[in-house]
Amino acid sequence: MRPLTPLILTQAQQSTLEAIVRSRQLPHSLVQRARIVLNAGAGRRNKASAQGLNIKEETVGLWRRRWLSAQEALAACEDDPERLRRQIETILADAERPGAPQTFSAEQVCQLLALACETPPSPLTHWTRKDLAREAVKQGIVDRISATSIGRFLNAGSAKAASNALLAESHHRR
């Protein structure tokens, strides 16, 4: 067995983690990670903790290491319970996922959806995705956008308020 770096919890950290574990409103993943840290603080080994929580040993090791690497940040907010809780929730949160940053802001998407709800300019009787893309660029909502992206935003909502199709299929080219 490899020796484990001891994980020592302060009383404030222990209390905060126990409150997270008792919560019925927080995400399961956060509660489970708090349990992992509490187990580690109680001296349980990764394998025993993993078996008790019915998760992989590697997962326990990941969160133990993440907690240990955050000791300085935790110590800095030890005297402020609210700040400590926020810090703990940040430590136990999912890491940023790799990938390209979002191309359009939430505000731009809202403006695009609002545009789609407006009556199209004459001679159009219905919006097509291409027409919406052109108009969005013309109005300065976005620098550029594809008809496919417009369609993705329009189809993203699960609620179907209108019984008629919002967009007409384009059968002609401009």
C-alpha positions as CSV (number, residue, x, y, z in Angstrom):
1,M,0.0,0.0,0.0
2,R,1.2,3.5,-0.9
3,P,1.2,6.0,1.9
4,L,-1.5,8.6,1.7
5,T,-1.0,12.2,2.5
6,P,-3.2,12.8,5.6
7,L,-6.1,15.0,5.0
8,I,-6.9,17.0,8.1
9,L,-10.1,19.0,8.2
10,T,-10.6,22.0,10.4
11,Q,-13.8,22.2,12.5
12,A,-15.2,24.8,10.1
13,Q,-14.4,22.7,7.1
14,Q,-15.9,19.6,8.7
15,S,-19.1,21.5,9.7
16,T,-19.5,22.9,6.2
17,L,-18.9,19.6,4.5
18,E,-21.5,17.9,6.8
19,A,-24.0,20.6,6.0
20,I,-23.5,19.9,2.3
21,V,-23.9,16.2,2.8
22,R,-27.2,16.8,4.7
23,S,-28.6,19.1,1.9
24,R,-31.5,18.0,-0.2
25,Q,-31.2,20.8,-2.6
26,L,-27.6,20.5,-3.8
27,P,-26.6,18.3,-6.8
28,H,-25.8,14.7,-6.0
29,S,-22.3,15.1,-7.4
30,L,-21.4,17.8,-4.9
31,V,-22.8,15.8,-2.0
32,Q,-20.9,12.7,-3.0
33,R,-17.7,14.7,-3.3
34,A,-18.2,16.2,0.2
35,R,-18.7,12.6,1.5
36,I,-15.4,11.6,-0.2
37,V,-13.5,14.4,1.6
38,L,-15.2,13.7,4.9
39,N,-14.2,10.0,4.6
40,A,-10.6,11.1,3.8
41,G,-10.6,13.4,6.8
42,A,-11.8,10.6,9.0
43,G,-8.7,8.6,7.9
44,R,-10.5,6.2,5.5
45,R,-8.3,4.9,2.7
46,N,-9.3,5.5,-0.9
47,K,-10.3,1.9,-1.6
48,A,-12.5,1.6,1.5
49,S,-14.1,5.0,0.7
50,A,-14.8,4.0,-2.9
51,Q,-16.4,0.7,-1.8
52,G,-18.5,2.4,0.7
53,L,-19.7,5.0,-1.8
54,N,-20.0,2.5,-4.7
55,I,-17.6,4.6,-6.9
56,K,-14.2,4.0,-8.5
57,E,-11.1,4.3,-6.4
58,E,-9.6,6.7,-9.0
59,T,-12.6,9.1,-8.3
60,V,-11.8,9.1,-4.6
61,G,-8.2,9.8,-5.3
62,L,-9.0,12.7,-7.7
63,W,-11.1,14.5,-5.1
64,R,-8.6,13.8,-2.3
65,R,-5.8,15.3,-4.4
66,R,-8.0,18.3,-5.4
67,W,-8.8,19.0,-1.8
68,L,-5.2,18.7,-0.7
69,S,-4.1,21.1,-3.5
70,A,-6.6,23.7,-2.2
71,Q,-5.4,24.0,1.4
72,E,-4.0,27.5,0.9
73,A,-7.3,28.8,-0.5
74,L,-9.3,27.1,2.2
75,A,-7.1,28.6,5.0
76,A,-7.5,32.1,3.5
77,C,-11.3,32.0,4.1
78,E,-11.4,29.9,7.3
79,D,-12.8,32.8,9.4
80,D,-15.7,33.6,7.1
81,P,-18.3,30.8,7.0
82,E,-20.1,32.0,3.9
83,R,-16.8,32.5,2.0
84,L,-15.6,29.1,3.2
85,R,-18.7,27.4,1.9
86,R,-18.4,29.1,-1.5
87,Q,-14.7,28.1,-1.6
88,I,-15.6,24.5,-0.7
89,E,-18.3,24.4,-3.4
90,T,-15.9,25.7,-5.9
91,I,-13.3,23.1,-5.0
92,L,-15.9,20.3,-5.3
93,A,-17.4,21.6,-8.6
94,D,-16.7,20.1,-12.0
95,A,-13.6,21.4,-13.7
96,E,-14.0,23.4,-16.9
97,R,-14.5,21.1,-19.9
98,P,-12.2,21.4,-22.9
99,G,-13.6,22.7,-26.1
100,A,-14.2,25.9,-28.1
101,P,-15.7,28.9,-26.2
102,Q,-19.3,29.8,-27.0
103,T,-19.6,31.8,-30.2
104,F,-22.8,33.7,-29.2
105,S,-23.7,35.2,-25.9
106,A,-26.9,34.5,-24.1
107,E,-28.0,38.1,-24.9
108,Q,-27.4,37.6,-28.6
109,V,-29.4,34.3,-28.6
110,C,-32.3,36.2,-26.9
111,Q,-32.1,38.9,-29.5
112,L,-32.1,36.3,-32.3
113,L,-35.2,34.6,-30.8
114,A,-36.9,38.0,-30.4
115,L,-36.1,38.7,-34.0
116,A,-37.7,35.4,-35.1
117,C,-40.9,36.4,-33.2
118,E,-41.2,39.7,-35.2
119,T,-43.0,40.0,-38.4
120,P,-40.6,39.8,-41.3
121,P,-40.1,42.8,-43.6
122,S,-41.9,43.0,-46.9
123,P,-42.0,41.1,-49.3
124,L,-41.4,38.2,-46.9
125,T,-44.4,36.5,-45.3
126,H,-42.5,34.1,-43.1
127,W,-39.0,33.9,-41.8
128,T,-36.6,31.3,-43.2
129,R,-33.4,30.5,-41.4
130,K,-31.4,32.2,-44.1
131,D,-33.5,35.3,-43.9
132,L,-33.2,35.4,-40.1
133,A,-29.4,35.0,-40.4
134,R,-29.2,37.9,-42.9
135,E,-31.4,40.1,-40.8
136,A,-29.4,39.4,-37.6
137,V,-26.2,40.5,-39.3
138,K,-27.9,43.5,-40.9
139,Q,-29.3,44.6,-37.5
140,G,-25.8,44.2,-35.9
141,I,-27.0,41.4,-33.5
142,V,-24.1,39.2,-34.7
143,D,-21.1,39.7,-37.0
144,R,-22.0,36.5,-38.8
145,I,-24.2,33.4,-38.3
146,S,-25.2,30.4,-40.3
147,A,-28.8,29.3,-41.0
148,T,-27.9,26.1,-39.2
149,S,-27.1,28.0,-36.0
150,I,-30.3,29.9,-36.3
151,G,-32.2,26.6,-36.6
152,R,-30.3,25.2,-33.6
153,F,-31.3,28.1,-31.4
154,L,-34.9,28.0,-32.5
155,N,-35.2,24.2,-31.9
156,A,-33.4,24.4,-28.5
157,G,-36.6,25.0,-26.5
158,S,-38.8,22.1,-25.7
159,A,-41.9,24.1,-25.4
160,K,-43.9,24.5,-28.6
161,A,-46.0,27.6,-28.1
162,A,-47.2,28.2,-31.7
163,S,-49.3,25.6,-33.5
164,N,-48.1,27.0,-36.9
165,A,-44.6,26.6,-38.1
166,L,-42.5,29.7,-37.2
167,L,-40.3,29.4,-40.3
168,A,-41.3,28.6,-43.8
169,E,-39.0,26.3,-45.8
170,S,-37.1,28.2,-48.4
171,H,-37.7,26.9,-51.9
172,H,-36.1,29.8,-53.7
173,R,-32.6,31.4,-53.7
174,R,-32.0,35.0,-53.3
